Amino acid sequence: MTRGIFITLLLVSCLYVTCGRVNKKHNLILGRRGPNDKVLYRRTITKTNWNPIARTGINVIFPGKKRAGYRPIITEIDAIDLDNYDKGGYVSILKGGIHRDNVLIRFKTQLGRGLKFRLTIYGHD
């Protein structure tokens, strides 16, 4: 009898510990902004996925169009997951990034889910 109670308590505690880790966000914060930095780019990235057995994604390129004489230096990239719990997507840097003048960011959904991120890029001219 006591052995059965012990095993039940052990299983319940294991489930409690593993379920506590589900509430994760998929934020990406790279770099560190300085006192003279400003917001170079801000956008809310949203993608719905109606297909339950597929993943979709969005690529974001900064700066979108090259302007003559405009070469900002990126100091911080913040991609904040606005979805609750573990349902949001994932973010990765494919090209460029911190201390560069360009960046290619890939937002990818989980299987059968959508995503919602707030992307902010800081830097200086």
C-alpha positions as a Markdown table, in Angstrom:
| # | Residue | x | y | z |
|---|---|---|---|---|
| 1 | Met | 0.0 | 0.0 | 0.0 |
| 2 | Thr | 2.7 | 2.5 | 1.0 |
| 3 | Arg | 4.7 | 1.5 | -2.1 |
| 4 | Gly | 1.7 | 2.4 | -4.3 |
| 5 | Ile | 1.3 | 5.7 | -2.6 |
| 6 | Phe | 5.0 | 6.4 | -3.0 |
| 7 | Ile | 5.0 | 5.6 | -6.7 |
| 8 | Thr | 1.9 | 7.8 | -7.2 |
| 9 | Leu | 3.5 | 10.7 | -5.4 |
| 10 | Leu | 6.7 | 10.3 | -7.4 |
| 11 | Leu | 4.8 | 10.3 | -10.7 |
| 12 | Val | 2.7 | 13.4 | -9.7 |
| 13 | Ser | 5.8 | 15.3 | -8.7 |
| 14 | Cys | 7.6 | 14.4 | -12.0 |
| 15 | Leu | 4.6 | 15.6 | -14.0 |
| 16 | Tyr | 4.5 | 18.8 | -11.9 |
| 17 | Val | 8.2 | 19.5 | -12.6 |
| 18 | Thr | 7.9 | 18.9 | -16.3 |
| 19 | Cys | 4.7 | 20.8 | -16.8 |
| 20 | Gly | 6.2 | 23.8 | -15.0 |
| 21 | Arg | 8.7 | 24.2 | -17.9 |
| 22 | Val | 6.0 | 24.5 | -20.6 |
| 23 | Asn | 5.4 | 28.3 | -20.1 |
| 24 | Lys | 8.4 | 29.4 | -22.2 |
| 25 | Lys | 8.6 | 32.2 | -24.6 |
| 26 | His | 10.8 | 32.2 | -27.7 |
| 27 | Asn | 12.4 | 35.6 | -27.3 |
| 28 | Leu | 15.6 | 36.6 | -29.1 |
| 29 | Ile | 17.6 | 39.5 | -27.7 |
| 30 | Leu | 21.0 | 40.1 | -29.2 |
| 31 | Gly | 23.5 | 42.8 | -28.5 |
| 32 | Arg | 23.3 | 45.9 | -26.3 |
| 33 | Arg | 22.2 | 49.3 | -27.2 |
| 34 | Gly | 24.1 | 52.4 | -26.2 |
| 35 | Pro | 23.0 | 55.8 | -24.9 |
| 36 | Asn | 23.0 | 57.4 | -28.4 |
| 37 | Asp | 21.2 | 54.5 | -30.2 |
| 38 | Lys | 17.8 | 54.9 | -31.7 |
| 39 | Val | 15.1 | 52.7 | -33.1 |
| 40 | Leu | 16.0 | 51.9 | -36.7 |
| 41 | Tyr | 13.1 | 49.5 | -37.3 |
| 42 | Arg | 10.0 | 48.4 | -35.5 |
| 43 | Arg | 7.3 | 46.0 | -36.7 |
| 44 | Thr | 4.9 | 43.4 | -35.4 |
| 45 | Ile | 5.4 | 40.1 | -37.3 |
| 46 | Thr | 2.2 | 38.1 | -37.5 |
| 47 | Lys | 1.6 | 34.9 | -39.4 |
| 48 | Thr | -1.3 | 32.5 | -39.2 |
| 49 | Asn | -1.0 | 28.9 | -40.2 |
| 50 | Trp | -4.2 | 27.2 | -41.2 |
| 51 | Asn | -2.6 | 23.9 | -42.2 |
| 52 | Pro | -2.3 | 21.6 | -39.1 |
| 53 | Ile | 0.6 | 19.5 | -40.6 |
| 54 | Ala | 2.9 | 22.2 | -42.0 |
| 55 | Arg | 5.3 | 24.9 | -40.9 |
| 56 | Thr | 5.4 | 28.3 | -42.5 |
| 57 | Gly | 7.8 | 31.3 | -42.1 |
| 58 | Ile | 8.6 | 34.9 | -42.8 |
| 59 | Asn | 11.9 | 36.4 | -43.7 |
| 60 | Val | 12.5 | 40.0 | -42.7 |
| 61 | Ile | 15.3 | 42.0 | -44.3 |
| 62 | Phe | 16.7 | 45.2 | -42.8 |
| 63 | Pro | 17.3 | 47.7 | -44.4 |
| 64 | Gly | 14.7 | 46.8 | -47.1 |
| 65 | Lys | 15.9 | 49.2 | -49.8 |
| 66 | Lys | 19.4 | 50.5 | -49.9 |
| 67 | Arg | 19.7 | 54.3 | -49.8 |
| 68 | Ala | 22.8 | 56.1 | -50.9 |
| 69 | Gly | 24.9 | 57.2 | -47.9 |
| 70 | Tyr | 22.6 | 55.4 | -45.4 |
| 71 | Arg | 24.6 | 52.7 | -43.6 |
| 72 | Pro | 23.2 | 52.2 | -40.0 |
| 73 | Ile | 25.2 | 50.1 | -37.6 |
| 74 | Ile | 22.9 | 47.6 | -35.7 |
| 75 | Thr | 23.7 | 47.4 | -32.0 |
| 76 | Glu | 20.7 | 45.4 | -30.6 |
| 77 | Ile | 18.0 | 43.1 | -32.1 |
| 78 | Asp | 14.9 | 42.4 | -29.9 |
| 79 | Ala | 12.4 | 39.8 | -31.2 |
| 80 | Ile | 9.8 | 39.4 | -28.4 |
| 81 | Asp | 7.3 | 36.6 | -28.5 |
| 82 | Leu | 3.8 | 37.9 | -28.0 |
| 83 | Asp | 2.1 | 34.5 | -27.9 |
| 84 | Asn | 1.4 | 32.9 | -24.6 |
| 85 | Tyr | 3.0 | 29.8 | -23.3 |
| 86 | Asp | 4.9 | 27.6 | -25.8 |
| 87 | Lys | 2.7 | 28.1 | -28.9 |
| 88 | Gly | 4.7 | 30.8 | -30.7 |
| 89 | Gly | 7.3 | 30.4 | -33.4 |
| 90 | Tyr | 11.1 | 30.5 | -33.5 |
| 91 | Val | 13.5 | 33.2 | -34.5 |
| 92 | Ser | 16.9 | 32.9 | -36.1 |
| 93 | Ile | 19.5 | 35.2 | -37.7 |
| 94 | Leu | 20.4 | 34.0 | -41.2 |
| 95 | Lys | 22.7 | 36.8 | -42.3 |
| 96 | Gly | 24.3 | 39.9 | -40.9 |
| 97 | Gly | 23.4 | 41.0 | -37.4 |
| 98 | Ile | 25.0 | 42.9 | -34.6 |
| 99 | His | 27.8 | 45.4 | -35.6 |
| 100 | Arg | 26.7 | 45.1 | -39.2 |
| 101 | Asp | 24.6 | 47.3 | -41.5 |
| 102 | Asn | 22.1 | 44.6 | -42.5 |
| 103 | Val | 20.3 | 41.6 | -41.1 |
| 104 | Leu | 18.2 | 38.8 | -42.4 |
| 105 | Ile | 15.9 | 37.3 | -39.7 |
| 106 | Arg | 13.8 | 34.2 | -40.2 |
| 107 | Phe | 10.6 | 33.7 | -38.2 |
| 108 | Lys | 9.3 | 30.1 | -38.3 |
| 109 | Thr | 6.0 | 28.7 | -36.9 |
| 110 | Gln | 5.6 | 25.6 | -35.0 |
| 111 | Leu | 3.8 | 22.7 | -36.6 |
| 112 | Gly | 0.2 | 23.8 | -37.2 |
| 113 | Arg | 0.6 | 27.0 | -35.2 |
| 114 | Gly | 0.9 | 30.7 | -36.0 |
| 115 | Leu | 3.3 | 33.3 | -34.6 |
| 116 | Lys | 3.3 | 36.8 | -33.3 |
| 117 | Phe | 6.5 | 38.7 | -32.5 |
| 118 | Arg | 7.4 | 42.3 | -31.9 |
| 119 | Leu | 10.7 | 43.1 | -33.8 |
| 120 | Thr | 12.8 | 46.1 | -32.8 |
| 121 | Ile | 16.2 | 46.9 | -34.2 |
| 122 | Tyr | 18.3 | 49.5 | -32.5 |
| 123 | Gly | 21.5 | 51.2 | -33.8 |
| 124 | His | 23.1 | 54.4 | -34.9 |
| 125 | Asp | 24.0 | 56.1 | -38.2 |
